[in-house]
Amino acid sequence: MRWQGQELGVADAAALPGLEQLNGLVRSVTTPEFAGVTFHEVLCRSALNHVPTASAMPFDWTVNPYRGCSHACSYCFARGTHEYLDLDAGRDFDTQVVAKINVAEVLEKELRRGSWQRQPVMLGTNTDPYQRAEGRYRLMPGIVSALTESGTPFSILTKGTLMRRDLPMLTDAATQVHVTLAMSIAVFDDELQHLIEPGTPTASARLETVRAATDAGFRVTVFLMPIIPHLTDSRAAIDHALTRIKEAGAIRVVYGALHLRPGAKQWFMQWLEERHPQLVPAYRGMYPGVTANAPKAYRAWLAQRVRPLLRAHRLDGRAEEEHGRGMTVTGLADRAATRAATIVTTSRGRAAAAALRPATPALATPRAEASDRLF
């Protein structure tokens, strides 16, 4: 196979944020401990990834220590990125995992630059930083340490229970910078979860991690995403999910319907044909051609179903698309009193606010609403 971008300094302009450059293949490793998975260890030249201005993402900076993911979620939107390596978006994405073994050292150097303005950094926006490979490579402690020592706020979104290993470090970090933790849990039925995301920890194990983080003082968000049409979108399924999320101590829920981007779409539809062939016509109607998003009417219907249940469970929540261009980074909870969340606005958020700001002086200072918050 040909590894595009393996030569030092060769960039892949078509890649997603954080994946533009894959430098310095050191070795490829297989081990019985991770049967069926090959790890490709590489040396990266950059760790901080600036999200292109044209992107819809509500943040400016990411760090991605891995590429590919053994969680093997059939719907994962990042699958298409593996095709930039001449690997397929299906089985190869699940079993050919790239580990940037020097990412923490490179990040530390980048954060020392005088030009770095300590803008919030997101982890887990592409492939999961706490996937199983992290148990072998332990890249996250170095990343957390570098961000903390530089005074850079950061947020972590994961499906991995390995985050519990680092909770003491994250708790210490939150005394110095704003730290936000979020757990992604899409499926609460164990049988369906094993079929559709076979490499992930169970929902129960992830909820135990939410509880551990909550007990450590974090105000945890759960991403109830994706909600899968005809499989996890019933009122009973959503109510069950929110009941368990509330019991685990999470304070906020972000929900959203299934996306089927190129790469993920083909793989998911193959899975659907094998496991639920009766649903294939409905999905072809909902996601025709190259359409990636669920129809607007379905998303509106889903909101009408979810919002009353959020209120019933006394959970803060919003739909995935209901975000502004800013970001909230909520740190360790103040045990003496509840503190107001700190709003950290990205450059994208400042530009959007300037464009929308009315000319009337009395209204010139925009107020941060709940819908402006990422978490």
N, C-alpha and C positions, 0 to 999 in steps of 0.2 A: 504494500500500500504506500501511497505517497502522502507525506505529512506536509501539507501546504503551510508555509510560514515557519518552518523549523529553523531556517538559517537565521542567525542573529541579525536583527534589524529589519527583517522582512515582515511587512504588515499586511493584514488581510482587511481591506477597506469594507468588505461586505459583512464582516462579523458584527455581532451585537456588542453593546458596551461591555468592556472588560475582556473581550475575546478577540480584539483586533490583532493581537500579536502572540504567537506561541513560540517561545525561544528556547534553543539549546536542549534538545532531547539528550538526557543523560543515560537512561536505560529504561527498558520495559521489564516489568516484574510480574510474575504470577506466584501464588502461594496457596497451599491447601486451605489456609485460614479463610481465604476469599475465593472459593471454588468458582471457576467460570469467569472471573474478573481479571483483566489485565490492567495494571497501573503503568502509565507512561510518565516517568518523572522528568520534568523539564525545569530549566532555569529561566525565569522571566526577567525581562529588563525593566518592566514597569509593573506596579501593583495598583496604584490609584487609577481608576478609569473614569474619565469625564463623559457623562451621558450627553450625546449630541443634543443641541438646542432644539432640533425638530422632533425629538422624542416626546411621547405623551407621558413619560414617567415624571412624577412630581418630585424628583430629587436630582441632584447634579453629580454625585460621586458614588462609586461603588468599588468594592474589592471582591474578587472572585477567586478563591484559592484553588478551586477545582473546575474541571470541564468534563461533562458527562456525569451521570449520576446512577448509582446502583439502587436507588429507590424504585426505579423502573416504572414510574407512573405512566400509564398508557396515554394520558392526556397532556403530559408536560410540554409547555410552550417552547422550552429551550431545545427541544430535540433537533430542530432544523440547523442549529449551530454546528452540530457534528459533521454535517455535510461539507463544511468548509475545510475539513481535514480529509476529504474523500472517504469518510466513514458514513454508514447509513444512520438515519434518524431513528431506527428501530432498535434492533438487538445491540448494535455497536454502541449506541448511546448508553445503554444499560451496563455494558460489560467492558468498554474501553474507556477508562477514567484517567484523565490527565491531572496530575498533581504538580502544582508550582512550588517546588520544595524550598525555594529561597524567598517566597513571597513576603515573609515577615521582615527579613533583613532589607529587602528592597523598599518595602513600605516605610520602614523607619527612616531611611535616608530621604525619601520623598517628603515625609512630614516635617523634616528639619529645614526644608527650603524656606527661604524668606518670603517667597511668593505664596506659600500655603496659608490660607485664611481661616483654617479650622472650620470649614463648612461640614455639615453632617454627612456621614458616610454610611451607606447601606450595605449590609451583608445578607446574602440569601435571596437576592432579586433575580438571579439567573439559575445557577445550580446550587444545591444545598451545601452550606459550609460545614454542617454537622451530619453529612451522610457517613456511611460506614467507613469510608476511607480515612476520615478524620481520626478514627480510633487507632489507625496505623501511623499516620503522618503527624498528628498533633500540630497542625498549622495555626489553629485558632488562638491558642494562648499567646503566641508571639504577635499575632495581629492585634489582639485585644490590648496587650501591653504597649505596643507601639502607638495605637490610637490614644490610649489613656495618658501616656507620658507626654504626648504632644498637645494634650488639651483638646482633642478632637471628639465631638459627640458622635455617637454611632448607634445604629439599630440593627438588630438581628432578627431575621425571619427564617424559621426552620421547621422541618418535620422530624428532626432528629432528637432522640432522647439523650444523645451524647452531650447536649448542652448542660445537662445536670453536672457533669464532670467539672465544668468551668464556672459554676454558680458562685463559689467563693471568690474567684478572681473577678467575676462580673459585679459582684456586690461591692468589692473594694473599688473597682473602677467607677461605679456609680456615685461614690463619695467625691469624685474628682471631676467627672464629666457626666453629661446627660446620656443615659443608656436606656434604650427601649428594647424589650423582648417581645416577640410575637411567635405564636405557634400556629402552623397550618394543619388543619384537620378537615378533610373533605368528606370522609366516609366513616360513619359510626356503626355500620353493620359489618361484623368481622369477616363474614364470608365474602361479601362484595369487596371489602377493602383488600383482602388477600388476592382477589382476582385482578383488580384494577390497578393496584399499586403494591405489588408483591414484595418489594424490598423495603417497605416502610415499617416502622414500629406500629403496633396496634394503636387504635384510638385511646384505649385505656392507658397504655404506656405514655402516650403523649400528654394525656390529661394529668397523669401523675407528675410529669415534668412541669406542667402549668402550675399545679399545686405547689411543687417544690419552689418554683420561682416566686410565686405569690407569698409563700411563707418566708422567703428571703427578703421580701419587702418590695418586689416589683409589681407594677400595675400592668398585668399581661393582657395583650390583645390576642384573640383567636381569629384566624382567617378561615371562615367557613366557605372554602373555595377549593375547587369549583363545585357549585351545586349542579348536579348532572340531570338534565331533563329526563323525566320518566323513570329515573332510578333513585334519586335522593331528594326530589323536590316535593314530595307529598307533605301535607301539613303535619302528619304524624312523625315523619322522619325529621323534619326541621325542629319540631317541638322537642323531640327526644334529644337531638343534638344540643339545643340551647339549654335544656335541663342539665345535661352533663357538663356543659361549659360553665354554667353558673355554679354548679356544685364544686367545680375545680378551682373556683376563685377568680376566674378571668373577669375583667371589668368592661371589656369592649369586644365587639364582634364586627368584622368586615366580611361581607358576603358578596358573592358574584356568581353569575351563570358561567357555564363551561365556555371557554375559548377553544377554537380548533384552528390553530395556525398551521401554515405549511410545515410538513414534517410530522407534527403531532397529529394532524388531521388524518393522514393516510394510516398511521399506526393505530389511532383510536378506532377508526372505522373498521380496520381489520379485526381488532379486538371485539367490536360490537357484532360483526358478522359471525364470529365464532361463538360468542357467549349469549347474545340477545338479538338474533337475526330478525325477530319480529319488530324490532325498533328501527331497523335500517331505513325503511321508507320515511318514517317520521323525521329522522335525522337528516336525510337528504333534502327534505322539505325545509327544515330549519336552517341548515348550513349548506345551501346550494353552491356549486362551483367552488370558487376560491373564498367564499364568505367565511370569516373567522369568528365573528361575534354572533351570539344568539339574537334573534329578532327583537327589535325595540318593544314590540307588544308583549313578548314573553318576559323581557326584563321588567316591564311595568307590572305584569301579572305577578312575577316573583316578589317584587317589592311589596305589593299589596298583601301578599301572604306572609312575608317575613316580618314586616314592621310591627304589626300587632303582637306577634309572638315575642319580639324583642322587648316591647313594653311590658308584656305580661311577666316576663322573667326579670324585669328591671335591669336590663343590660343596655349600655350605650351601644349604638351600632349605626352602620351606614352601608350603602351599596358601594361596590368597588369604584364605580365611576363618579361617585359623589365626593370627589376631593378637589381642593383648589391647587394652587401651585406652591403652597407652603408645606411645612412639615412640622409636626409636633414631636419632640424628643422628650419623653417623660422619664425621669430617672428614678432612683430608689425612693420609695414612699417615705415621707416624713412621719415617723411614728408618733410624734407629739401632736401634729395637726395636719390636716389635708392641705397641701399646697396647690396653688393654681398651676396648671400645666404651662410650661414654657414654650412659646411659639418661636421656632427657629425658621426663618424664611430663607429659602434658597434664592440664588440669583434669578432663577426662572420665576419664582414667586414675586420677587421685586419688580421684574419686568412686566408681569401680568398686572400687578397692582397699579403700576404707573400708567399703563394703557387704559385701565378702567377708572382711574381716579377722576372724580368730577372736578370741574373748575371752581365750584363754590368753596371759598376758604373754610367755612364751617364744617364742610364734609370732606375736607382734603385728607384727613387721617383715617385710613380704613381700619375697621375693627375686625379682629380675628374671630371668625365664627367657627362653630364646631365643624362645619363642612370644609374648612380650610386645613383640617388636620389629617395627617397621614395615618397616625395611630391614635 
